[in-house]
């Protein structure tokens, strides 16, 4: 599961570098984008060896969405509001719940 968390963190790099790539015409953002994409997919494929597809994908998307919004808030690109913070906390709770439910299934 840690691999999936790290790999999804790379997805934040994908989201923020994708806006700067401009059809792969800028070298540094393009390299960051392609490297993060490759590492992200390798991490997901590694996680899929031990986790069900649905759980892996849901956690991957959830972590990516949460980290992308938090990064945007920290850099000032995204507005901060109480509603967003509560919804992000709910998303984190759902991600933790999915991981815990998968652990129960594996133990049975």
C-alpha positions in Angstrom: 0.0 0.0 0.0 2.9 2.4 0.7 4.0 1.9 -2.9 0.6 3.0 -4.1 0.7 6.1 -1.9 4.2 7.0 -3.2 3.2 6.3 -6.8 0.1 8.4 -6.4 2.1 11.3 -5.0 3.9 11.3 -8.3 0.5 11.9 -9.9 0.5 15.3 -8.3 3.6 16.0 -10.3 1.7 14.9 -13.4 -1.2 17.1 -12.7 0.8 20.3 -12.1 3.5 19.7 -14.8 0.8 18.8 -17.4 -0.3 22.5 -17.4 3.2 23.7 -18.1 4.1 21.1 -20.8 2.3 22.9 -23.7 2.3 19.9 -26.1 5.8 18.7 -24.9 7.4 21.9 -26.3 9.0 22.9 -23.0 11.9 20.5 -22.0 12.0 20.5 -18.2 8.2 20.3 -17.6 8.0 17.6 -20.3 10.7 15.5 -18.7 9.0 15.9 -15.2 5.7 14.9 -16.8 7.0 11.8 -18.6 9.1 10.7 -15.7 6.2 11.0 -13.2 3.9 9.2 -15.6 6.3 6.3 -16.0 7.0 6.0 -12.3 3.3 6.4 -11.4 2.3 3.6 -13.7 5.1 1.3 -12.5 4.0 1.8 -8.9 0.3 1.1 -9.8 1.3 -2.1 -11.6 3.4 -3.2 -8.5 0.4 -2.5 -6.2 -1.9 -4.5 -8.5 0.1 -7.6 -7.7 -1.2 -7.6 -4.1 -4.4 -5.6 -4.2 -7.7 -5.9 -6.1 -8.0 -3.7 -9.2 -11.0 -1.8 -7.9 -9.4 -1.0 -4.6 -6.1 0.0 -6.2 -7.8 2.3 -8.7 -10.1 3.9 -6.1 -7.2 4.6 -3.7 -5.0 5.8 -6.6 -7.6 8.3 -7.8 -8.5 9.4 -4.3 -5.0 10.0 -3.2 -4.2 11.8 -6.4 -7.2 14.1 -6.2 -6.6 14.9 -2.5 -2.9 15.6 -3.0 -3.5 17.7 -6.1 -6.0 19.9 -4.3 -3.9 20.2 -1.2 -0.8 21.1 -3.3 -2.9 23.7 -5.1 -4.1 25.2 -1.8 -0.5 25.3 -0.4 0.8 27.1 -3.6 -2.2 29.5 -3.8 -3.4 28.1 -7.1 -6.6 26.8 -5.4 -8.8 28.7 -2.9 -9.1 27.4 0.6 -12.5 27.0 2.2 -14.0 25.2 5.1 -16.2 23.1 2.8 -13.1 22.0 0.8 -11.2 21.0 3.9 -14.2 19.0 5.2 -14.6 17.3 1.9 -10.9 16.5 1.6 -11.0 15.0 5.2 -14.0 12.9 4.1 -12.0 11.7 1.1 -9.1 10.7 3.3 -11.5 8.8 5.6 -12.8 6.9 2.6 -9.3 6.1 1.4 -8.4 4.8 4.8 -11.6 2.8 4.9 -10.9 1.2 1.6 -7.4 0.2 2.7 -8.8 -1.2 6.0 -11.6 -3.1 4.3 -9.0 -4.6 1.9 -6.9 -5.7 4.9 -9.9 -7.4 6.5 -10.6 -9.3 3.3 -7.0 -10.4 2.9 -6.9 -11.6 6.5 -10.1 -13.8 6.1 
